[in-house]
Amino acid sequence: MSSEMAGPEPNRIPVQLFDYGLIRWGAGTAFGALVLAFVVYIAGDSLLAVVAMSLGLYERDPVIFSVVAYQFLVLGVALSAGWLIIRRTGVGHEALGFRFPGVPTLVKALLALAPIFLGVELISAAFSTFLPGFHLQGNAKQELPVGTHVNEFRAILILIWASVEAPLTEEVLFRGVMFQGIAQSASRRLGRGSSTFVGAVTSGAIFGLVHFEPHTLPILIFLGISLAYIFYYSRSIYASMLVHGTVNAIAAISVFHGA
């Protein structure tokens, strides 16, 4: 095997992974993937809601309902990434960021939690001072309606969902597909730094908006932008997934303690 065809050196990601000129999809395909994923999610969620409400299952356990309903988003993202990105463009999973960056890079990614939480506190302080009527808040209680009691099974289920499945699904869609696709289109007219910024801000804004939680929107957008840059600098979806999962796990545990 020639040196050109050999795999990357251990713990190193080839620069071409983020050579936007070599990414084989742009903003149009990225938005198409978003639409497809949410059409599947909304259709499945709606059907499930009709069945659950007719049987009284939603009132019995809304948390389990939310976790089951989320599986339709998982299915939608798998279809959009697998068909629109991998199958139609001919790229491999690595193009979406599925490359292990090495333990040191993952540790550095975790260190980004400190400025992220500091940023959230500054955003909260700014809204409390200048826009107190906005009622800015975190989205943990809205995403995790655990009520007044969380038994061990439910707590484990919620924690796995929030810290593993949700980050994996959302990082594939918003960072692997959307961030890279938008940045690739922007790179046709802008330099690397500017196109990365456009991709990060746009994908971060969409990440916040699709949660449909207006009182949490500024924090979600900030988190989405932060995760895009972690993905970009680490050259790996595992790094942004790790940070995303840690944030979600801390939020879920805080809800458990407050329940």
Sequence and secondary structure as in RCSB ss.txt:
>XXXX:A:sequence
MSSEMAGPEPNRIPVQLFDYGLIRWGAGTAFGALVLAFVVYIAGDSLLAVVAMSLGLYERDPVIFSVVAYQFLVL
GVALSAGWLIIRRTGVGHEALGFRFPGVPTLVKALLALAPIFLGVELISAAFSTFLPGFHLQGNAKQELPVGTHV
NEFRAILILIWASVEAPLTEEVLFRGVMFQGIAQSASRRLGRGSSTFVGAVTSGAIFGLVHFEPHTLPILIFLGI
SLAYIFYYSRSIYASMLVHGTVNAIAAISVFHGA
>XXXX:A:secstr
  TTTS   TT   GGGG GGG S  HHHHHHHHHHHHHHHHHHHHHHHHHHHHHTHHHH HHHHHHHHHHHHHH
HHHHIIIIIIIIHH   GGGGT     HHHHHHHHHTHHHHHHHHHHHHHHHHHH GGG    SHHHH   TT  
 HHHHHHHHHIIIIIHHHHHIIIIIIIIIHHHHHHHTTTS HHHHHHHHHHHHHHHHHHTTT GGGHHHHHHHHH
HHHHHHHHHT HHHHHHHHHHHHHHHHHHHHHH 
